Amino acid sequence: MAAKPLLKWAGGKRQLLPALRRFYPADFGRYIEPFVGSGAVFFDLVNAGRLHGKEAVLVDSNADLIGCYEAVRDRPEDVVRALDDLAAGHARDARAHYYRVRDERFNPQRERLRQADGRIEYSAELAAMLIYLNRTGFNGLFRVNSKGEFNVPAGRYEKPNIVDRDRLRLVSDALGADGVRLVVGSFDVVRDIAEPGDFLYFDPPYAPVSATARFTSYTSRTFGSTDQQRLQQLVVDLVRRGCHVVVSNSTAKEIERLYDGNAEARAAGLHAHRAMARRSVNSDAGRRGPVAEYLITNIR
């Protein structure tokens, strides 16, 4: 069986994998993913045997995501048992159970386990709650309010797959492989990590293609134009360093100006390619479907 993403995540890349595979380098040193999210590319590389014997550094600024992955990596059987209990409660009274878990258990416990540096030392129980809320919440979103509290409403699912033992154990094995490291941090921590020959895949929150298309609330802060510019400068620096780099983003004019229409980026060897991907996180069902995205890379 192949390892697949454990969590639904806004902007997840499973639909884009066929296009992304064209730009996996034939040979590389470490694999580094600074916005790991659902980890679709990481798991795709694992399944293809491309990371065997290699180091992988998986980074995300979302402390809940990394904390959940750490608990799944270290205590998969305890996470499964806790999910069994949550699934039983959901079967009795789905909507009421969801809100009790979210408001009376999940949010208070994650605050108690939050460290001074912002990391969250997830227990197996807390990881199971995040997986449960992810599988049963509206559209599989992760969203927090201005106080940092998870506030996604309950979804409407007839039979949500809350306990997927095989998938969870495969994810645990992949994350627990020798050389795999999980890091809570901003994308620019890779500036001090990446070396010539490393393969880096950047999947940032996408620049909005319209005033109503913005969706950057993965954490309590947004990812705006200044962040996109900082990312572009980092990508150019890494390419000049001798790294293999792929960036996915929207086809917003802002991104076109930063990469396809930018002399510095083009001189460094970056090329912007268009690919089609199906998106399903829009609250308006009429706006879900195939959309064009950029894949920006120095890999030929």
N, C-alpha and C positions, 0 to 999 in steps of 0.2 A: 504494500500500500504506500501511496505517496503522502508526504506531509503537506498539509494545507493550512492556510491561515486559521487561527483559532477564533479570532474576533472579526466581526464586521467593522469596517473602518472607513470613514469618509475618504474618498479618493483611492481606495484600495485598487491594486494594479492587476488583479487576475485577468480582467478583460483585455488588458494591454500587453500581456506576456508574449503573444506571438510576435508583436512588433518589437518589443524590447529585446527578445532573444537574438535578433539580427545584430545587436550591438554588444553582446557579451564578448569580451576580448578572448582571443584564442588562448592566451596565457597571461597570467597576472599573479601578483604577490598576494597581499591580503585583500579581503573584501570588506568594504566599509560602507555602511548605510546610515547617513546622518538623520533621516526622517523615517525611521523603520516602520511605524504604523502597523499595519497588519502583517508586514513581512513577506508579502507575496513573492517578491524577487528573491529574497533570501531562501525561502523554501523551494522555489523553483531551481535555484542553483544547487541546493542540497539534494533534491530529487535526481538531478542530472549527474550527481557525483562530482560537480565542479569545485566543491569546497573540501573535498576529502584531503586531509593533511594540511589544510590551510587555516590561517587565522581569520576570524570574522569579528568585526566590531560593529555592534548594532546600537545606534544612538537615537534617543528621542527626548524632547523636552517635556513630554507628558509623563510625570512621575507615576501616575496610576498604571499606565501601560507597561512601563518597565518593571514596576513592582509586581504586577500580575504575572508577567513572564518569568520573573525570578521565582515566584511561588510555584508556578506550573513546572518549571525546570527542576526545582528541588524537592517538591512534595506532591507529585501528580496524583498518587492514590488518595491522599487526604483531600485534594481538590475535588476528585470524583465523588467521594463520599459526601462532601458538603453539597455538591450539585444535586445528588440524589435527594437530599432533604429539601432543597429549594424546589426541585421539580415536583415533589409530593405536595408541598404547600401551594404551588401554582395550580396544580390539578384540582385542588379543593375550591379555591376562590381566586382566580387569576389576577383580576384587577386590584382587589384589596391587598392581596399578597405582594404584588409588585410595589405598591406605594409604602407598605410597611417595611419591606426590605430596603427600599431606597432611602426613606426618610428616618426610620427609627434604628436601622442597623448599619447600612453602608456608609452614609455620610458621617455619622458620629464616629464610627470605627476608623475610617480613613484619616480623620483629623487627629484622633488619639495616637495613631501610628506614624504621623508625619514627623520627620526629623527636622532639626534646625536648618539643615542645608536644603530643605525642600523635598528630599527623597521620602518615599513612603515604604516602610518595611512591611510589605503585604504578608499577611498570614494566609494559610490555605483557605480559610473561611472567607476572608475578604476577596481573594482571587475568584472564588466560586461565585460570590455575589456580583462581582463585576461581569463575569461571563454570563450569569443569569440575566442581569439587567441589559446587557448587550444583545442577548438573544430574544428578549421579550419587549424591549423598549422600542419607541417609535423609530422605525427605519434603521435600527442598529446604530444610532448616533451616539457619540460621546460629546456631551456639551456641559459646560459649567456656567453658573451665573457669576455676577460680580464679586460674590463672597467666596467663590471657588467651590460651591456645592454642585454636585451632579444633579441636574434638573430635567432630564429627558422624560417626557410623559410616557405612559404605558402604550405599547403598540397593540395592534389588533391582529393576532395570529391564532388560527384555529388549533394547530398542533406544533408549537415551536419545538425545535430539536435542542433541548436544554442540556442533555447529558450525551456527549459524543465521546465515549471512552477511547476509541481507537485514535481519533484525531488528536485528543489531548495528549495521549501517550507518545504519539509520533512527534508532536510539537515539543514535548518535554525532552525527548531523545535528541532532536535537532538542536535545541537551545543548550543542552548539556554536553554537546560534543566537545572534544578537546579543542582549545583555541578559540571558542566562541565567547565573546565578552559583551555584556549588556551595560550600557552607560546612560545615565540621566544627564542630559545637557543640551546646550544649544548646538545648532549645526556647525558653528564655527570652531568647536573644539577639535574638529578634524584637521585644522590648520597645523596643529602641533603633533598630529598622529601620522598623517599620510606621508608615504615615501614613494620615490619613483617606482613605477611598475604596479602600484596598488590600483584596484578597481573600485571606484566610488560611484554609487547610484544615489542621486538626490531626488527626492519626491516631496517638495515643499507644499504647503498650502497654496493652491493655485491663485494666481492673480485673477480678479473677477473680469469676465468678458463684458459685463454690463453692470449698471448701478444696482440691479436687483439680484445679481448672481453671486454676491459675496458670501463665502462660507469659510471662515478661518478660525472658528471658535473650538479648536481642538484642546486648548488650554485657556486659562483666564486672560491671556493677552492675545492680541491679534498679530497677524503677519502681514505687514503693510508694504508700501512701496520702498521705504528705506531698507527693509529687510531683504526685499527682492534685489535691490542694488548691492547690498553687502554680499548676498549669495553669489551674484554674478561676478563680483571681484574675486571672491574666493575660488570660484570655478576656474576663472582665467589663470589665477596664480597656480592652482593645482595642475592644470594642463601644461603650463610652462615648466612645472617641476618634473614632469614626465609621468604623471598619473593618467590612467584610463578613466574617463569621466562620462557619465550619462546623467542628464537632467530631464525630468518630465515637468511640463507646465501647460497652462492654457495657451491658446493662441491670441490672448489679449494683446492689444497694440503695445502696451507697456513691455511685455515680454519680447515682442518682435523687435522693439527698439533696443532692448538690452543685449540681445543675442544676434538675431538675423541681420539687423540693421546697424550693428555696432562694429566699427572698424577694429577695435582692440580685440574683441572676441573672435572675429573672423581671422585676424592676423595670428592669433594663438592656435588656430586650427579647429575652431568650433563650427559646426554646421547644424542648422535647425531643420529637422525633418518633420513632416506632418504624418500623424497616424490617427486612425479612427478608433474610438473606444466607446463602450456603452456605459452610461452613467445612470445610477438609480437612486441618488440621495436627494434629489429635488423634491420639495414638498408638493409641487405641482406635477401630477403624474403626466400631464401633457408635455412637459419639458424634459422628461426622461427619454433616453434613447441615444443613438450614436452621435458623438460630437468629435470634432477635430481637436487634437492635442499636439503639442510640440514635444519631440524628443531631440534634445540638444546634446551633441556629443563630438568628441575628437576621434572616435573610433570609426574606422572605415570598414 
